[in-house]
Amino acid sequence: MLDIDQAKSDDAVLRKKLIELARTELGVRETTGNNDGKRVEQYLACAGLKKGQPYCAAFVSFVFEQAGFDAPRTGWSPALFPNDRLVKVAVSGNVFGIYFPALKRIGHCGFIENSRGDWLGTIEANTNIAGSREGDGVYRRMRHRRAIRSIADWTR
């Protein structure tokens, strides 16, 4: 029989590991501003993508791979939000998705690091200081909860 307290403890350890791994990527920057560079290309390769492709979802997949998870492995941000992974609560280690009306889909994603009232501290790739979805590296951001369309839990 599974001990509920142990399960909660194991979950917290996994989430902490994910965030620690994501933090080690802070400061990674593209080489020429064209979704390139040694580390960016490692993110892309994790998701089966070639140099020059957007990499926010590939970054998420890369961090999960580094943490020993078999999934997700995608470079397509909408694929990170299947119905069976959606949750309502923003917890450290969960994946957030931002919907872009012009795209008619989730067009950017990253990790939730923490929450402070109506704001979520995030770690995300292919962004910049201004929060663009076409940025130049891995950054910490503060996102208002209203900007978040979906939250997915890939630790369960």
C-alpha positions as CSV (number, residue, x, y, z in Angstrom):
1,M,0.0,0.0,0.0
2,L,1.3,3.4,-1.0
3,D,1.9,5.8,1.9
4,I,0.3,9.1,1.0
5,D,2.9,11.2,2.9
6,Q,5.7,9.3,1.1
7,A,4.0,9.9,-2.2
8,K,3.8,13.7,-1.5
9,S,7.4,13.7,-0.4
10,D,8.5,11.9,-3.6
11,D,6.5,14.4,-5.7
12,A,8.1,17.3,-4.0
13,V,11.6,15.9,-4.6
14,L,10.8,15.4,-8.3
15,R,9.5,18.9,-8.6
16,K,12.5,20.4,-6.9
17,K,14.8,18.5,-9.2
18,L,13.0,19.8,-12.3
19,I,13.3,23.4,-11.1
20,E,16.9,23.0,-10.1
21,L,17.7,21.6,-13.6
22,A,15.8,24.5,-15.2
23,R,17.7,27.0,-13.1
24,T,21.0,25.6,-14.3
25,E,19.9,26.7,-17.8
26,L,19.3,30.3,-16.9
27,G,21.6,32.5,-18.9
28,V,21.8,30.3,-21.9
29,R,21.7,32.5,-25.0
30,E,21.4,32.0,-28.7
31,T,24.6,32.5,-30.7
32,T,23.3,34.6,-33.5
33,G,19.7,35.2,-32.6
34,N,18.4,32.6,-34.9
35,N,17.4,29.8,-32.5
36,D,20.9,28.5,-32.5
37,G,23.9,27.8,-30.3
38,K,25.3,24.6,-28.8
39,R,22.9,24.4,-25.8
40,V,19.8,25.6,-27.8
41,E,20.6,22.9,-30.4
42,Q,20.7,20.3,-27.6
43,Y,17.2,21.4,-26.5
44,L,16.0,21.1,-30.1
45,A,17.6,17.7,-30.6
46,C,15.8,16.3,-27.5
47,A,12.5,17.0,-29.3
48,G,13.8,15.8,-32.7
49,L,14.0,19.3,-34.1
50,K,16.7,20.9,-36.3
51,K,18.7,24.1,-35.6
52,G,16.6,27.3,-36.2
53,Q,13.3,26.0,-34.8
54,P,11.4,27.6,-31.9
55,Y,12.5,25.9,-28.7
56,C,10.4,26.7,-25.7
57,A,8.7,23.3,-25.7
58,A,12.0,21.5,-26.6
59,F,13.5,23.2,-23.5
60,V,10.7,21.8,-21.3
61,S,11.3,18.3,-22.9
62,F,15.1,18.6,-22.3
63,V,14.7,19.4,-18.6
64,F,12.3,16.5,-18.2
65,E,14.8,14.2,-20.0
66,Q,17.7,15.5,-17.7
67,A,15.5,14.6,-14.7
68,G,15.0,11.1,-15.9
69,F,11.5,11.3,-17.3
70,D,10.5,9.5,-20.5
71,A,8.0,12.2,-21.5
72,P,7.3,14.8,-22.7
73,R,9.4,14.8,-25.8
74,T,8.0,17.5,-28.1
75,G,8.9,20.8,-29.7
76,W,5.2,21.6,-30.2
77,S,3.9,23.6,-27.3
78,P,0.2,22.6,-27.7
79,A,1.3,19.0,-27.3
80,L,2.3,19.7,-23.7
81,F,-1.3,20.2,-22.6
82,P,-3.3,17.0,-23.2
83,N,-6.5,16.8,-21.2
84,D,-5.2,14.0,-18.9
85,R,-2.3,16.3,-17.8
86,L,-4.2,19.5,-17.2
87,V,-4.5,20.8,-13.6
88,K,-6.0,23.9,-12.1
89,V,-3.3,24.7,-9.4
90,A,0.0,26.3,-10.3
91,V,2.6,24.2,-8.5
92,S,6.4,24.4,-8.9
93,G,7.5,22.1,-11.6
94,N,4.3,22.3,-13.6
95,V,4.3,23.5,-17.2
96,F,2.4,26.6,-18.2
97,G,1.0,27.5,-21.6
98,I,0.2,30.9,-23.1
99,Y,-2.5,31.1,-25.7
100,F,-2.0,33.4,-28.7
101,P,-5.2,34.4,-30.5
102,A,-3.4,35.1,-33.8
103,L,-2.1,31.5,-33.7
104,K,-5.4,30.1,-32.3
105,R,-3.3,27.9,-30.1
106,I,-0.9,27.8,-27.2
107,G,2.2,29.4,-28.6
108,H,4.6,29.6,-25.7
109,C,5.4,27.5,-22.6
110,G,7.8,27.0,-19.7
111,F,8.1,26.0,-16.1
112,I,6.3,27.4,-13.1
113,E,9.0,28.1,-10.5
114,N,6.8,29.7,-7.8
115,S,3.7,31.7,-7.2
116,R,3.2,35.0,-5.5
117,G,-0.5,36.1,-5.3
118,D,-1.7,36.6,-8.8
119,W,1.8,36.3,-10.3
120,L,3.7,33.2,-11.3
121,G,7.5,33.1,-11.3
122,T,8.6,31.1,-14.4
123,I,11.7,29.7,-16.1
124,E,11.2,29.6,-19.8
125,A,13.2,29.5,-23.0
126,N,13.1,31.2,-26.4
127,T,12.0,34.4,-24.6
128,N,13.7,37.6,-23.5
129,I,13.5,40.4,-20.9
130,A,10.3,41.7,-22.5
131,G,8.7,38.2,-22.4
132,S,8.5,37.6,-26.1
133,R,7.8,34.1,-27.5
134,E,10.6,34.8,-30.0
135,G,13.4,35.7,-27.6
136,D,17.1,34.9,-27.4
137,G,17.5,32.6,-24.4
138,V,16.5,31.1,-21.1
139,Y,15.1,33.6,-18.6
140,R,13.2,34.0,-15.4
141,R,9.9,35.8,-15.9
142,M,6.9,37.0,-13.9
143,R,3.6,36.2,-15.6
144,H,0.2,37.2,-14.4
145,R,-2.2,34.3,-13.9
146,R,-4.6,35.8,-16.4
147,A,-1.9,35.4,-19.1
148,I,-1.7,31.6,-18.5
149,R,-4.2,29.6,-20.5
150,S,-3.2,26.1,-19.3
151,I,-1.2,24.3,-16.7
152,A,0.0,20.7,-17.1
153,D,1.5,18.3,-14.6
154,W,4.0,15.9,-16.2
155,T,5.3,14.5,-12.9
156,R,2.4,12.2,-12.2
